[in-house]
């Protein structure tokens, strides 16, 4: 940090000396002291406008372009997740939601072609899920999630995801389910409190997965309609795949 400040100070001094030397050379050549001073003030008067143009307009434009690139990179990661991991996980976790048909109806009636995605997300957040960690299904869930653990860890290692808190939180919710399942013994020997705890963990992950999937579909529809059409056919909430 100190070294960088020193370098910046040196650059400022050198540029100031260069500017002064240029004005001096101009005076030596043309011998017009008044005009030199006049144009120097002209240049100084234009400096605030230059600052406005550089900081407020050009920098904002460049920052917006950079943000768009970051968003695109993030959505490439999210797309990879749902194509290879997310949809299978949603499918297996949906078996623990005893009123999943109602969720399917909510999403299917929208047909994922409405622009009111925010409203759909609010409906999901307010929906009363009936998630039960059925011991007879936990072995399958544990096995599938363990297979996807390493790819999800690789996703978390991607620095671009630091810009997307909700997606990162969703991954951590799924990781927590994996850790809980791996930390327990035989699932058929879990007591009522353990099953309730697992049910809450599965509910948290399932809700986050659905919300991120809806946001992902919204992005595809707006940016990549041809990919959206394919993703729509793989809607994990449809009873029959097209």
N, C-alpha and C positions, 0 to 999 in steps of 0.2 A: 504493500500500500504506500509506504513512504517513498520507495523507489519510483513508483508510478507518478507520485506528486512531483518529485524532482524532475522527472522527464517532461512532465507537462509544463513546469516552470521554465525549463530550458527552452522548450519550443516557443513559449510565449515571448521570452526575452529575444530569441533569435528573430522571430517574426516582427517584433517591434523595431529591432535594429534595422532589419531589412526595409521596413516601411519608411523609417526615418532617413535611411540612406537613399532610398528612391526619391524622396522629396528633395533631398539635398542635391542629388545629381540633376534633378529637374531645374532647380534654381541656378546651378552652375552653368547649365546649357543655355537657358532662356533668360536668366537674370530678371525674372519677373516675380519679385517677392510678394506683391499684393495678390497676383493671380494664383500663385502657389498656395498662399494662405487661404484664399477664397475657395479653391477646389478642395483643399484639405477639410475645410468646414463643411463643404457640400457632401463629401464622402462620409464624414462623421454624422451628418444629419440623416443620411440614408441607412446608417447602421441599425437603428431600432426596427426599421421596416424589414431589413434583412433577417434580423433575429426572429421577427414574427413569422416571416415566410419559412425559415428553416425549422424553427422549433414547433410552431403550431400547425403548419400545413404539410411541409415535406416530411417531418418526423412522424406526424400522425398517419400520413399515407403509408410510410414505410412500416410503421408498427402494425397497421391494419393488414398489410400484406403478409408480414411475419406471423401475425395471429392466425390468418387464414391458412398458412402453411402448417402451423402447429395443429390447428383443428383438423385439417385433412389427415395429418399423420396419426392423430389420436383416433380418428374414425376408421382409418385403415386397421389399426390394432383392434378396435371394437368389432369391426366387421369380421376379422379373422377369428376373434373369440367366439362370436355367435355361430359362425359357419362350422367351426371345428369342435367347439366345446359347449357353448351356451345353450343351443337348442337341445342337444341330448340331455344336458343337466336339467333344463326346464321340464323336459318330457318325463324324466324319472322322478323328479321331485313332485310333479303334479299328481302322482299316484297317492301322495300323502294328504292331499287336500280333498276332503270328502264332499265339498260342494264345488268341485272344479268345473262341473258342467255349466254352472252359472257364470263362472269366469269366461269359459269358452263362448258362451252366448254374448256376453258383453263385448268381447273382442271381435267375434265373428260378425255380429250385427254391424259393427263399424266397417268391416271388410278392409280395414287398414287403407282406405283411400280417402278418408276424411281429413280435413286440415285441422280439426279440433283435437289434436293430440294432447294438448294440455288438459283438456276436459277429461279425456280418457284416463290420463295419469291420475287425476284427482279422484276419479271413480275407483281406480284400483287402490289408492291409498285409503279410501273410506270403506272399501269392501270388507265385510266380515268373513274372513277365511275360517274354514273349519279344518285346521291341520292337526292330524294325529300321527305321531310317530309309531306306526304299526310295527311291532317287533318282527313280524314275519316278512317285512319288506326292507328292513334296515340293512341286511346283508348285501342285497343288490345295490342299494344306494351307496353303501360304504365302498364296495368294489368299484363302481363306476367313478365315484369322486376321486378315489385313490389313483385311478388311471389318468385323470386329468390334472392331478396336483402339480406335477412338474411343469407342464405347459403354462399353467396359471402363474407359477412362480416366475417363469421367464417373462411373462407379461408384466408382472409387478416390477421387474428389474428395468423395464423400459422407462427412461427419464421423461418421455413425453406424457406419461400417465399422471405425472405430478400436476398437470394442468386440468385433470378431470377427477375431482374429488368423489363424485357420486359413483362413478364406475369403480374406482379404487375401493371405496367402502363396500360395494357389492362383492368384489373379489374377497375382501377380508371376511365378509359374512359367510361366504361359501367355505373359505378356509376354516372358519370356526366350526362349521358343521363337520368337516373332515376330522379336525382335531378331536372333537367330542366323540365321534364314532370310533376313532382309533384308540381313544383312551379307555373305552369301556370293554368289558368282557362279553360274555354271551348275551346277545340282545334279548333273548327270551327270558333272561333272569333279571332284567331291569325292573326296579320297583316303580310305583306310580309317579313319584317325584322325578325320577330319572326320565321317564317317558314324557312327562310334562315339560321338563327342561329341554329335551331334544325337540319336542314339538315346537316350542317357542323359537329355538335356533333355526329349525327348518323353515318356519314361517317368515322369519326375518330375511333369510337368504332368498326364499321364493319370491317375496314381495319385491325385493331389490332387483332380482333378475327380470321380473316382468316389466318393471318400470324402465330399466335400461334397454330392454328389448324393444319396447314401444318407442323410446327416443331414437334408437338405432333405425327402426323402420321409418320414422319420420325423416331422418337424415337421408336415407336411401331414396325415399320418394321424391325429395326435393333436388337431390344432387345426381343420383344415378337411377333413373326410372327403370332401366333394363335390368339392373341388379335387384331393384325393389320387386319386380314381377316374379323373379325366381325365388326371392326370400318369402314372398307372399304364399307361394305354393308350398313352402316348407314351414308354414305357420304351425308351431307346436301345439296350438290350442284347437286345431281343426281335428274333428273325430276321424276323418278320412283324408289322406293326402291326395292332392290332385296329381 
